[in-house]
Amino acid sequence: MIDVEKYRKMLDGIAPKYAGESFTLDDCPVPLTGESIKRHLHGFTSVLIFAVTLGEDFDRLLRQFQLTDMAGAVVLDSLAGEALEDFLNNKIGKNRFSPGYGDFPLEVNRDIVETLHASKRIGLCVTDDFILTPQKSITGIAGIK
């Protein structure tokens, strides 16, 4: 049996890093491409563009486990995802939409990271394939009334 609490305690020293800025819908520097994001933001007057990451410390820890304890790595990865979701739920609520949902393209990750200067602020980057690094990272947009 896997001791989940053991892995949860390993995340105690790894705090999420967050960047966010609000804009009116008319001044939003991130392209709101696709019908999914337009439906999601219907009725809102402003948006919060955000990014959050557990950073390189978590990636290093996960790589160590992937080499020595694959079951533990899966548990750790799952708990880290849960921790990021909890952080965002507490910070901005559940009314958020991320690139890759519906027809909101992953390419928007680059626009969000550039808009927030997230590389400098929280160490978040985007690969040529529009994947976020470090691995446990989330970008998105939330409607503000």
C-alpha positions in Angstrom: 0.0 0.0 0.0 1.3 3.5 -0.9 1.7 6.0 1.9 0.1 9.0 0.2 0.8 11.2 3.2 4.5 10.6 2.8 4.4 12.1 -0.7 2.0 14.9 0.3 4.6 16.0 2.9 7.2 16.2 0.2 5.2 18.9 -1.5 5.1 21.0 1.7 8.3 22.9 0.8 7.2 23.6 -2.8 5.0 26.6 -3.0 3.1 27.6 -6.1 4.4 30.7 -7.9 1.7 32.9 -9.4 1.4 35.8 -11.8 -1.8 37.4 -12.9 -3.1 40.7 -14.4 -6.6 41.9 -15.2 -7.7 43.6 -18.4 -11.0 44.7 -19.9 -12.3 42.4 -22.6 -11.7 45.2 -25.1 -8.0 45.6 -24.0 -7.2 42.0 -23.5 -3.7 41.4 -25.1 -4.3 37.6 -25.3 -6.2 36.5 -28.4 -9.5 35.0 -27.4 -9.5 32.6 -30.2 -12.3 30.0 -30.6 -15.9 29.7 -29.7 -15.3 27.9 -26.4 -13.5 30.9 -24.7 -16.1 33.3 -26.1 -18.9 31.3 -24.6 -17.0 31.0 -21.3 -16.5 34.8 -21.1 -20.0 35.7 -22.2 -21.5 38.3 -19.8 -18.1 39.3 -18.3 -16.6 42.8 -18.7 -13.0 42.0 -17.7 -10.7 39.1 -17.6 -7.9 37.9 -15.3 -5.0 36.4 -17.2 -3.0 34.1 -14.9 -0.2 31.6 -14.7 0.9 29.3 -11.9 3.7 26.8 -11.5 5.3 24.6 -9.0 8.6 25.4 -10.6 11.9 23.5 -11.3 12.2 22.3 -7.7 9.1 20.1 -8.2 10.4 18.9 -11.7 13.7 17.8 -10.1 11.9 16.0 -7.3 9.6 14.2 -9.8 12.6 13.2 -12.1 14.3 11.6 -9.1 11.3 9.6 -8.3 10.8 8.6 -11.9 14.2 7.0 -11.8 13.8 5.1 -8.5 10.1 4.8 -7.6 7.7 5.0 -10.6 4.6 4.3 -8.4 5.7 7.1 -6.1 6.3 9.4 -9.1 2.7 8.8 -10.2 1.3 9.6 -6.8 3.5 12.7 -6.4 2.5 14.0 -9.9 -1.2 13.5 -9.0 -0.8 15.2 -5.7 1.0 18.1 -7.3 -1.8 18.6 -9.9 -4.3 18.5 -7.0 -2.3 21.1 -5.1 -2.2 23.5 -8.1 -5.9 23.1 -8.6 -6.6 23.8 -4.9 -4.3 26.9 -5.1 -6.2 28.3 -8.1 -9.6 27.5 -6.6 -8.6 29.5 -3.5 -7.0 32.3 -5.4 -9.5 32.9 -8.3 -12.2 30.3 -8.0 -13.4 27.7 -10.5 -14.4 30.1 -13.2 -11.3 29.7 -15.4 -10.5 28.5 -18.8 -7.1 27.2 -20.0 -5.5 26.9 -23.5 -6.2 23.4 -24.8 -9.8 23.3 -23.5 -12.4 23.1 -26.3 -11.2 25.0 -29.3 -9.1 27.5 -27.3 -5.7 26.7 -28.8 -2.5 25.7 -26.9 -0.7 28.5 -28.9 -2.3 31.0 -26.5 0.1 29.7 -23.8 2.8 31.7 -25.4 0.7 34.9 -25.4 -0.2 34.5 -21.8 3.4 33.9 -20.7 4.6 36.9 -22.7 1.8 39.1 -21.5 2.6 38.3 -17.8 6.4 38.3 -18.3 6.0 34.9 -16.6 9.5 33.7 -17.6 11.1 36.4 -15.5 8.4 36.6 -12.8 7.9 32.9 -12.0 10.2 30.9 -14.2 7.5 29.7 -16.6 8.4 29.0 -20.2 6.6 27.6 -23.3 8.2 25.1 -25.7 8.0 25.3 -29.5 5.0 22.9 -29.2 3.3 25.3 -26.8 3.8 23.0 -23.8 4.5 24.7 -20.4 7.7 24.2 -18.5 8.2 23.5 -15.7 5.9 20.5 -16.0 3.4 21.3 -13.3 2.1 24.6 -14.5 -1.2 26.1 -15.6 -2.1 29.2 -17.6 -5.6 30.5 -18.2 -8.2 33.2 -18.3 -11.0 33.9 -15.8 -13.9 36.2 -16.3 -14.4 39.1 -13.9 -17.7 41.0 -13.5 
